[in-house]
Amino acid sequence: MNTSPKPPRTGRGAGSNPKNRFERLEYVPDPQDPEEETPQPRTQFLQDGTQSIITRNDSPDVPFTYSFNPYRGCEHGCAYCFARPTHEYLGFSAGLDFETKIVVKTRAPELLRTELSSPKWKPDTLALSGVTDCYQPIERKLELTRRCVAVLAEFRNPVSVITKNHLVTRDIDLYRELAAHHAVRINISITTLDAKLAKKLEPRASPPLRRLKAIEQLSEAGIPVCLLMAPCIPGLTDHEMLNLFTAAANAGARDAGITPLRLPGAVAGIFSQWLETHYPDKKEKILNRVREMRGGKLNDPRFGSRMKGAGFYAQQMSAMCQVARRAAGFGGKASFREDAGFELSTASFRAPREQLQLF
């Protein structure tokens, strides 16, 4: 029997496909098969026949009510991604399936136009990439996100975007139109400045320097852009907070904030396996610090706690964030909801149905 540690899969964050919590059956590989006989999974793109695109959120922990996304699953393959368990609702695994079986909403732009045109739609900020990244690699070819942003620009409906991909700069022309009406904010997520760590942690996302370049290009175009250190991983990346905030400020970011690591459902096992593969000497230290912030567990799903943690270490991380913000030159208290510099406006919203009434 081959008992040696399995080498990491090239370009993938998860090392396996853990059991789907909703399925009775699971695939268990033969432990006697050598790793080299296990095929490298290729990315598949599956069509989503959904008939709606905008979803409503009522969680008090997130700063938006409405969101949409053209993709389910994410090829970036971030080992820590909190969205992985959403793939289980589709009958897939939160592991390799999440990053290799991408469900594509091919009619997303048309559905968005229909829903924004409806008399039922009351203009409000839409969050883009609230779950999986709308600028993941396949977007370069399909351009579904670009076509959706074009619809938003036509309607002048405000949008808040979060991404780990430099590809967002491709659509500066559209975001500039929205910025003229105070209707856009881009959040660039950077977890670490260490390119080697990022390659292991977020294997198919843009390298850290490319994301800083995206901040610079967006800022130079007059588009409000912020940094999110999401997640901030205790014992692995938290020591980079000041340097990261400073680099983002120098690139033109208007503010910066953090989201402490959380490991819901199958993500706990996936991230633990990732640590065992890449940083076995740090594994217990990191997981124990997560437990300190999560009531002794690897995840605390309670509202009010899940996005910021609790206890001494969570408080310390929050205090570090405020110190790093001030040192980097960001003023006031970090906020991505109501600050005057970031509040988005619906005042310029327009819909084709209103124009047709002129005839």
Buried (B, 14 or more C-beta within 10 A) or exposed (E): EEEEEBEBBEBBBBBBBBBBEEEEEEEEEEEEEEEEEEEEBEBEBEEBEEEEBBBEBEEEEBBBBBBBBBBBBBBBBBBBBBBBBBBBEBEBBBBBBBBBBBBBBBBBBEBBBBBBBEEEBEBBBBBBBBBBBBBBBBBEEBBBBBBBBBBBBBBBBBBBBBBBBBBBBBBBEBBBBBBEBBBBBBBBBBBBBBEEBBBBBBBBBBBBBBBBBBBBBBBEBEBBBBBBBBBBBBBBBBEBBBEBBBBBBEBBBBBBBBBBBBBBBBBBBBBBBBBEBBBEEEBEBBBEBBBBBBEEEBBBEEEEBBBBBBBEBBEBBBEBBBEBBEEBEBEEEBBBEEBEEBEBEBEBBBBEEEEEEEE
